[in-house]
Amino acid sequence: MNYDSVDKNLAIELAKDLMKNPHVKPVYTQDGIAFALNDAVYSFNDLVSIFLDSIEKIKEW
């Protein structure tokens, strides 16, 4: 999928803000630092990708 730079920047900022949430805990994995939310662990790239997908879905509404 082709994302524009505004969407990418927004997704990065949303991921950064999510990491500041007290319910999101940093964890150390073989691949580096990831973030635990509930029972799932996400890399920073995973979080950005999730937000980018959500932005695209919102734009389709």
NUTIDREN-85779 format. One record per atom (N, C-alpha, C): x, y, z; residue in three letters. Coordinates in steps of 0.2 Angstrom, whole numbers, plus 5000, padded with zeros to 4 digits. Example, Ala and Ser with C-alpha at 12.3 -4.5 7.8 and 13.67 -1.06 7.14 Angstrom:
# NUTIDREN-85779
506649725039ALA;506249785039ALA;506649845039ALA;506449895035SER;506849955036SER;506450005039SER;
This chain:
# NUTIDREN-85779
500449945000MET;500050005000MET;500450065000MET;500250114997ASN;500650174996ASN;500350235001ASN;500750245006TYR;500550295011TYR;500950365009TYR;500550425011ASP;500850485010ASP;501250505016ASP;501650555016SER;502150575021SER;501750595027SER;501150635026VAL;500750655031VAL;500450595035VAL;500250545032ASP;499950485035ASP;500550455039ASP;501150445036LYS;501650415040LYS;501850455046LYS;501950515046ASN;502150565051ASN;501550555057ASN;500950555055LEU;500450555060LEU;500450485063LEU;500550425059ALA;500650365062ALA;501250355067ALA;501750385066ILE;502350385070ILE;502150425076ILE;501850485076GLU;501650525082GLU;501150485086GLU;500750455083LEU;500250415087LEU;500550355091LEU;501050325087ALA;501450265091ALA;501850295096ALA;502150355095LYS;502550385101LYS;502050395107LYS;501550425105ASP;501050445111ASP;500850375114ASP;500650325111LEU;500450265114LEU;500950235118LEU;501650245117MET;502150215121MET;502250255127MET;501950315128LYS;501950355134LYS;501350335139LYS;500950295136ASN;500350265140ASN;500650225146ASN;500450235152PRO;500650195158PRO;500550115157PRO;500050105153HIS;499850035152HIS;500249995147HIS;500650035143VAL;501150005138VAL;501850005142VAL;502149945142LYS;502749925145LYS;503249915140LYS;503849935140PRO;504449915136PRO;504649845138PRO;504849805133VAL;505049745134VAL;505649735130VAL;506149695132TYR;506749675128TYR;506649615124TYR;506749615118THR;506649545114THR;507349535110THR;507349485106GLN;507949465102GLN;508049525097GLN;507549555095ASP;507549605090ASP;507649675092ASP;507649685099GLY;507749745102GLY;507149765107GLY;507049825107ILE;506549845112ILE;505849845108ILE;505349815112ALA;504649805109ALA;504249835115ALA;503549835114PHE;503149865118PHE;502549815120PHE;502449805126ALA;501849755128ALA;501249795130ALA;500749775127LEU;500049805128LEU;499549745129LEU;499249745135ASN;498849685137ASN;499349625136ASN;499149575132ASP;499449515132ASP;499949505125ASP;499949565122ALA;500249565115ALA;500949605116ALA;501449585112VAL;502049625111VAL;502149655104VAL;502249715103TYR;502249745097TYR;502949785096TYR;503249785090SER;503849825089SER;503549895087SER;504049945087PHE;503850005085PHE;503550005078PHE;503849965073ASN;503649965067ASN;502949935066ASN;502849885070ASP;502149855071ASP;501649905073ASP;501749945078LEU;501349995080LEU;501150055074LEU;501750075071VAL;501650125066VAL;501150095060VAL;501350025058SER;500949995053SER;500249985055SER;500049975061ILE;499349965063ILE;499050035063ILE;499350085065PHE;499050155064PHE;498950175057PHE;499450165053LEU;499450175046LEU;498750145043LEU;498750075044ASP;498150045042ASP;497450075044ASP;497450095050SER;496850125053SER;496750195050SER;497250235048ILE;497150295045ILE;496850285038ILE;497150235035GLU;496850215028GLU;496050195028GLU;495950155033LYS;495250135034LYS;494750205036LYS;495050245040ILE;494650305041ILE;494550345035ILE;495050355031LYS;495050395025LYS;494550365020LYS;494350295020GLU;493950265016GLU;493150275018GLU;493050295024TRP;492350315026TRP;492150375023TRP;
